[in-house]
Amino acid sequence: MSRLSTIKDTLHVKAYQEIKPKTICLKPGPRGKISENETAKYLKISRTMVREALLILENEKLAERDHRRGVVVKEANYNRN
């Protein structure tokens, strides 16, 4: 594995680790948009790395892509017994 691919892997993992706790705590709120641009600027990484992190969150069912709004936090689906 080349050094460049290792750095890229690390960057999208960094983005994922920053974004995931916010989606679990429902920040920016249920159905709130996660901005690729703002997240990339905040983490000082490319939007591509942020996009890869968001794909992981989509696969974990924590976020979903809305074609009009971009990526949004999914509403929590709690079982109430």
C-alpha positions as a Markdown table, in Angstrom:
| # | Residue | x | y | z |
|---|---|---|---|---|
| 1 | Met | 0.0 | 0.0 | 0.0 |
| 2 | Ser | 1.4 | 3.4 | -0.9 |
| 3 | Arg | 1.8 | 6.2 | 1.5 |
| 4 | Leu | -0.7 | 8.3 | -0.4 |
| 5 | Ser | -3.5 | 5.7 | -0.2 |
| 6 | Thr | -2.7 | 5.4 | 3.6 |
| 7 | Ile | -3.1 | 9.1 | 4.0 |
| 8 | Lys | -6.4 | 9.2 | 2.1 |
| 9 | Asp | -7.7 | 6.3 | 4.2 |
| 10 | Thr | -6.8 | 8.1 | 7.3 |
| 11 | Leu | -8.5 | 11.3 | 6.2 |
| 12 | His | -11.9 | 9.8 | 5.5 |
| 13 | Val | -11.7 | 7.8 | 8.7 |
| 14 | Lys | -11.0 | 11.1 | 10.5 |
| 15 | Ala | -14.0 | 12.7 | 8.9 |
| 16 | Tyr | -16.2 | 9.6 | 9.8 |
| 17 | Gln | -15.0 | 9.8 | 13.4 |
| 18 | Glu | -15.9 | 13.5 | 13.6 |
| 19 | Ile | -19.3 | 13.2 | 11.9 |
| 20 | Lys | -20.7 | 10.0 | 13.5 |
| 21 | Pro | -21.0 | 11.2 | 17.1 |
| 22 | Lys | -22.9 | 14.3 | 15.8 |
| 23 | Thr | -25.4 | 12.1 | 13.9 |
| 24 | Ile | -25.9 | 9.8 | 16.9 |
| 25 | Cys | -26.6 | 12.9 | 19.1 |
| 26 | Leu | -28.9 | 14.2 | 16.3 |
| 27 | Lys | -26.9 | 17.3 | 15.7 |
| 28 | Pro | -27.7 | 19.0 | 13.3 |
| 29 | Gly | -31.0 | 17.5 | 14.4 |
| 30 | Pro | -33.3 | 14.8 | 12.8 |
| 31 | Arg | -33.6 | 15.5 | 9.1 |
| 32 | Gly | -30.9 | 18.1 | 9.5 |
| 33 | Lys | -28.6 | 18.5 | 6.5 |
| 34 | Ile | -24.9 | 17.6 | 6.8 |
| 35 | Ser | -22.9 | 20.0 | 4.7 |
| 36 | Glu | -20.1 | 18.5 | 2.8 |
| 37 | Asn | -18.5 | 21.9 | 2.2 |
| 38 | Glu | -18.7 | 23.1 | 5.8 |
| 39 | Thr | -17.5 | 19.7 | 7.2 |
| 40 | Ala | -14.6 | 19.7 | 4.7 |
| 41 | Lys | -13.6 | 23.2 | 5.7 |
| 42 | Tyr | -13.9 | 22.5 | 9.4 |
| 43 | Leu | -11.8 | 19.3 | 9.2 |
| 44 | Lys | -9.4 | 20.9 | 6.6 |
| 45 | Ile | -9.8 | 18.0 | 4.2 |
| 46 | Ser | -11.3 | 17.5 | 0.8 |
| 47 | Arg | -15.0 | 17.1 | 0.1 |
| 48 | Thr | -14.2 | 13.7 | -1.4 |
| 49 | Met | -13.0 | 12.4 | 2.0 |
| 50 | Val | -16.1 | 13.8 | 3.6 |
| 51 | Arg | -18.3 | 12.1 | 1.0 |
| 52 | Glu | -16.6 | 8.8 | 1.7 |
| 53 | Ala | -17.3 | 9.2 | 5.4 |
| 54 | Leu | -20.9 | 10.1 | 4.7 |
| 55 | Leu | -21.2 | 6.9 | 2.6 |
| 56 | Ile | -20.2 | 4.9 | 5.6 |
| 57 | Leu | -22.8 | 6.7 | 7.7 |
| 58 | Glu | -25.4 | 5.9 | 5.0 |
| 59 | Asn | -24.5 | 2.3 | 5.1 |
| 60 | Glu | -24.9 | 2.3 | 8.9 |
| 61 | Lys | -28.4 | 3.8 | 8.4 |
| 62 | Leu | -27.4 | 6.9 | 10.4 |
| 63 | Ala | -27.8 | 9.3 | 7.4 |
| 64 | Glu | -29.5 | 9.2 | 4.1 |
| 65 | Arg | -29.1 | 11.0 | 0.8 |
| 66 | Asp | -32.0 | 13.2 | -0.1 |
| 67 | His | -31.7 | 14.3 | -3.7 |
| 68 | Arg | -33.1 | 17.7 | -3.0 |
| 69 | Arg | -31.2 | 18.5 | 0.2 |
| 70 | Gly | -28.0 | 16.3 | 0.2 |
| 71 | Val | -27.2 | 14.1 | 3.1 |
| 72 | Val | -29.4 | 14.3 | 6.1 |
| 73 | Val | -29.4 | 12.7 | 9.6 |
| 74 | Lys | -32.0 | 10.0 | 9.8 |
| 75 | Glu | -34.7 | 10.2 | 12.5 |
| 76 | Ala | -34.1 | 7.9 | 15.4 |
| 77 | Asn | -36.4 | 4.9 | 15.4 |
| 78 | Tyr | -36.7 | 3.9 | 19.0 |
| 79 | Asn | -38.8 | 0.9 | 20.1 |
| 80 | Arg | -41.0 | 2.1 | 23.0 |
| 81 | Asn | -42.2 | -0.7 | 25.1 |
